[in-house]
Amino acid sequence: MSDHVYKMVELVGSSETSIEDAIQTAIKRADQTLRNLHWFEVVQTRGHIENGEVRHFQVVLKAGFTLEGEYP
């Protein structure tokens, strides 16, 4: 078993559909430029209200990925 070192980044995803879609949007976009994504944590959820209805969802995520290379 090898030891892992993780880097953590903060992402913000948004969606007009749902919180889950906002999460998927953030992760899919991050996966285009980051390698070895392994986990995420939702740290904040918010939305936009218009005329008494929810119009937009936004989530703040912390996402972790392993750093490449060998470690002593």
C-alpha distances in whole Angstrom, upper triangle without the diagonal:
4,7,10,13,16,19,22,25,28,30,33,34,37,39,43,41,39,36,33,35,34,31,30,33,30,27,29,30,27,25,28,27,24,21,17,19,17,19,23,25,29,30,34,36,40,42,46,49,52,55,53,50,47,47,43,40,38,34,32,28,25,23,19,18,15,16,16,15,13,13,13
4,6,10,13,16,19,23,26,28,31,32,36,38,41,40,38,35,33,34,33,30,29,31,29,26,27,28,25,23,26,25,21,18,15,17,15,18,21,24,27,29,32,35,38,41,44,47,51,54,52,49,46,46,42,39,36,33,30,27,23,21,17,15,12,13,12,12,9,9,10
4,7,10,14,16,20,23,25,29,30,34,36,40,39,36,33,31,33,32,28,28,30,27,24,26,27,24,23,25,24,20,18,15,16,14,16,19,21,25,26,30,32,36,39,42,45,48,52,50,48,44,44,40,37,34,30,28,24,21,19,15,13,10,11,12,11,9,8,9
4,6,10,13,16,19,22,25,27,30,33,36,36,33,30,28,29,28,25,25,26,24,21,23,24,20,19,22,20,16,14,11,13,11,13,16,18,22,23,27,29,32,35,39,42,45,48,47,44,41,40,37,33,30,27,24,21,17,15,11,10,7,8,9,10,9,8,11
4,7,10,14,17,19,23,25,29,31,35,35,32,29,28,29,27,24,24,25,22,20,22,22,19,18,21,19,15,13,11,12,12,13,15,17,21,21,25,28,31,34,37,40,43,47,45,43,39,39,35,32,29,25,22,19,15,13,10,8,6,6,9,10,10,8,11
4,6,10,13,16,19,21,25,28,31,31,29,26,24,25,23,20,21,22,19,16,19,19,15,15,18,16,12,11,9,9,9,10,12,14,17,18,21,24,27,30,33,36,40,43,42,39,36,35,31,28,25,22,19,15,12,10,6,5,4,6,9,12,13,12,15
4,7,10,13,17,19,23,26,29,30,27,24,23,24,22,19,20,20,17,15,18,17,13,14,16,14,10,11,10,9,10,11,12,13,16,17,20,22,25,28,31,34,37,41,40,37,34,33,29,26,23,20,17,14,10,8,6,6,6,7,10,13,15,14,17
4,7,10,13,16,20,23,26,27,24,21,20,21,19,16,17,18,14,13,16,15,12,13,16,14,11,12,11,10,10,9,9,10,13,13,16,19,21,24,27,31,34,37,36,34,30,30,26,23,19,16,13,10,6,6,4,7,9,10,14,17,18,18,21
4,7,10,13,17,20,24,24,22,19,19,19,16,14,16,15,11,11,14,13,10,12,14,12,10,12,13,10,12,11,9,11,12,12,14,17,19,22,24,28,31,34,34,31,28,27,23,20,17,14,11,8,6,5,7,9,11,12,16,19,21,21,24
4,7,10,14,17,21,22,20,16,17,17,14,12,14,14,10,11,14,13,10,13,15,14,12,15,15,13,14,12,9,10,10,9,11,13,15,18,21,24,27,31,30,28,24,23,20,17,13,10,7,6,5,6,9,12,15,16,19,23,25,25,28
4,7,10,14,17,18,16,14,14,14,11,9,11,10,6,8,11,10,8,11,13,13,12,15,16,12,14,12,10,10,10,10,11,12,14,16,18,22,25,28,28,25,22,20,17,14,10,8,6,5,6,7,11,13,16,18,21,24,27,27,30
4,7,10,14,15,14,11,13,12,8,8,11,9,6,9,12,10,10,14,15,15,15,18,19,16,17,15,12,12,10,10,9,10,11,12,14,18,21,24,24,22,18,17,13,10,7,6,4,6,9,10,14,16,20,22,24,28,30,31,34
4,7,11,12,11,9,10,8,5,6,8,6,4,8,10,9,10,13,14,15,16,18,19,16,17,15,12,12,10,12,11,10,11,11,13,17,19,23,22,20,16,14,11,8,6,5,7,8,11,12,15,18,21,23,26,29,32,32,36
4,7,9,9,8,10,8,4,8,9,7,7,11,12,11,13,16,17,18,19,22,23,19,21,19,15,15,13,14,12,10,10,9,10,14,16,19,19,16,13,11,7,6,4,6,9,11,14,15,19,21,25,27,29,33,36,36,40
4,5,6,7,9,6,5,9,9,8,10,13,13,13,15,17,18,20,21,24,24,21,22,20,18,17,15,16,14,12,11,9,10,13,15,18,18,14,11,9,6,5,7,9,12,14,17,18,22,24,27,29,32,35,38,39,42
4,6,9,11,8,8,12,13,11,13,16,16,16,19,21,22,24,25,27,28,25,26,24,21,21,18,19,17,13,12,9,9,11,12,15,15,11,9,6,4,6,9,12,15,17,21,22,25,27,31,33,35,39,42,43,46
4,7,8,6,8,11,11,11,14,16,16,17,19,21,22,24,25,27,28,24,25,23,20,20,17,19,17,14,13,11,12,13,14,17,16,12,9,8,7,7,10,12,16,18,21,22,25,27,31,33,35,39,41,42,46
4,5,5,6,9,10,11,13,14,15,17,19,20,22,24,24,26,26,22,22,20,17,17,14,16,14,11,11,10,12,13,15,18,17,13,10,10,8,6,9,10,14,15,18,19,23,25,29,31,34,37,40,40,43
4,5,5,6,9,10,11,13,14,16,17,18,21,22,22,24,24,20,20,17,14,13,10,12,11,8,9,9,12,14,17,20,18,15,11,12,9,6,7,7,10,11,15,16,20,22,26,28,31,35,37,37,40
4,5,5,6,9,10,11,12,14,15,16,19,21,20,22,21,18,17,15,13,13,10,14,13,11,12,13,16,18,20,23,21,18,15,15,12,9,10,9,12,12,15,15,18,20,24,27,29,33,35,35,39
4,5,5,6,9,10,10,12,14,15,17,19,19,21,21,18,18,17,14,15,13,16,15,12,13,13,15,17,19,22,21,18,14,13,11,9,10,10,13,13,16,16,19,21,24,27,29,33,35,36,40
4,5,5,6,9,10,11,12,14,16,18,18,20,20,17,18,16,13,13,11,13,12,10,11,11,13,16,18,21,21,17,14,13,9,7,6,6,9,10,13,14,17,19,23,25,28,32,34,35,38
4,5,5,6,9,10,11,12,15,16,16,18,17,14,14,12,9,10,8,11,11,10,12,13,16,19,22,25,24,21,17,16,13,10,8,7,8,8,11,11,14,16,20,22,25,28,31,31,35
4,5,5,6,8,10,10,13,15,15,16,16,13,14,12,11,12,12,15,15,14,16,16,19,21,24,27,26,22,19,18,15,12,11,10,12,11,13,12,15,16,20,22,24,28,30,31,35
4,6,5,6,9,10,11,14,14,16,17,14,16,15,13,14,13,16,15,14,15,15,17,20,22,25,25,22,18,16,13,11,10,10,12,11,14,13,16,17,21,23,25,28,31,32,36
4,6,5,6,9,10,12,12,14,15,12,14,12,10,12,11,13,13,13,15,15,18,21,23,27,26,23,20,18,14,12,10,9,9,8,10,10,13,14,18,20,22,26,28,29,33
4,5,5,6,9,10,10,11,12,9,10,10,8,11,11,14,15,15,17,19,21,24,27,30,29,26,22,21,18,15,13,11,11,9,10,8,11,12,15,17,19,23,26,27,30
4,6,5,7,10,10,12,13,10,13,13,12,15,15,18,18,18,20,20,22,26,27,31,30,27,24,22,19,16,15,14,14,13,14,12,14,14,17,19,20,24,27,28,32
4,5,5,7,9,12,14,11,14,14,13,16,16,18,18,18,20,20,22,25,27,30,30,27,24,22,18,17,15,14,14,13,14,12,14,14,17,19,20,24,27,28,32
4,5,6,6,9,11,8,12,12,11,14,15,17,18,18,20,21,23,27,29,33,32,29,26,24,20,18,16,14,13,11,11,9,11,11,14,15,17,20,23,25,28
4,5,5,7,8,7,10,12,12,15,17,19,20,21,23,24,26,30,32,35,35,32,28,26,23,21,18,17,16,14,13,10,11,10,13,14,15,19,22,24,27
4,6,8,11,10,14,15,16,19,20,22,23,23,25,25,27,31,32,36,36,33,29,27,24,22,20,19,18,16,16,14,14,13,15,16,16,20,23,25,29
4,7,10,10,14,16,16,19,20,22,23,24,25,26,28,32,34,37,37,34,31,29,25,23,21,19,18,16,16,13,13,12,14,14,14,18,21,23,27
4,7,7,11,12,13,16,18,20,22,23,25,27,29,32,35,38,38,35,31,30,26,24,21,19,17,15,13,10,10,8,10,10,11,15,18,20,24
4,6,9,12,14,17,20,22,24,25,28,29,32,35,38,41,41,38,34,32,29,26,24,21,20,17,15,11,10,7,8,9,9,12,16,18,21
4,6,10,12,16,19,21,23,25,28,30,32,36,38,42,41,38,34,33,29,27,24,21,20,16,14,11,8,5,6,8,8,12,14,16,20
4,6,8,12,15,17,20,21,24,26,29,32,35,38,37,34,30,30,26,23,21,18,16,13,11,7,6,4,7,10,11,15,17,18,22
4,7,11,14,17,19,21,24,26,30,33,36,39,37,34,31,30,27,24,21,18,17,13,11,8,6,5,7,11,13,16,18,18,22
4,7,10,13,16,18,21,23,27,30,33,36,34,32,28,28,24,21,19,15,14,10,8,6,5,7,10,13,16,19,21,21,24
4,7,9,12,14,17,20,23,26,29,33,31,28,25,25,21,18,15,12,10,6,5,4,6,9,12,16,18,22,23,23,26
4,6,9,11,15,18,21,24,28,31,29,27,23,23,20,16,14,10,9,5,5,6,9,12,15,18,22,25,26,26,28
4,6,7,11,14,18,21,24,27,25,23,19,20,17,13,11,7,6,4,7,9,12,15,19,21,25,28,29,29,32
4,7,10,14,17,20,24,27,25,23,20,21,17,14,11,8,6,6,7,10,13,17,20,22,26,29,30,30,32
4,7,10,14,17,20,23,22,20,16,17,14,11,8,6,5,7,10,13,16,20,23,25,29,32,34,33,36
4,7,11,13,17,20,18,16,13,14,11,8,6,5,6,9,12,15,19,22,25,28,31,34,36,36,39
4,7,10,14,17,15,13,10,11,9,6,5,6,9,12,15,18,22,25,28,31,34,37,39,39,42
4,7,10,13,12,10,7,7,5,4,6,8,11,15,18,21,24,27,31,33,36,39,42,42,45
4,7,10,10,8,6,6,5,7,8,12,14,18,21,24,27,30,34,36,39,42,45,45,48
4,7,6,5,5,6,7,9,12,15,18,21,25,27,31,34,37,39,42,46,48,48,51
4,5,5,6,6,9,12,15,18,21,24,28,30,34,36,40,42,45,48,51,51,54
4,6,8,9,12,15,18,21,24,28,31,34,37,40,44,46,48,52,55,55,58
4,7,9,12,14,17,20,23,26,30,32,36,39,43,45,48,51,54,54,57
4,6,9,11,15,18,21,24,28,30,33,36,40,42,45,49,51,51,54
4,6,8,11,14,18,20,24,26,30,32,36,38,41,45,47,47,50
4,7,10,14,17,20,24,25,29,32,35,37,40,44,46,47,50
4,7,10,14,16,20,22,26,28,32,34,36,40,43,43,46
4,7,10,13,17,18,22,25,29,31,33,37,40,40,43
4,7,10,14,15,19,22,26,28,31,34,37,37,40
4,6,10,12,16,19,23,25,28,31,33,33,37
4,7,10,13,17,20,22,25,29,31,31,34
4,6,10,13,17,19,22,25,27,27,30
4,7,10,14,16,19,22,24,24,27
4,7,10,13,16,19,21,21,25
4,7,10,13,16,18,18,21
4,6,9,13,15,15,19
4,6,9,11,12,15
4,7,9,10,13
4,7,9,13
4,7,10
4,7
4
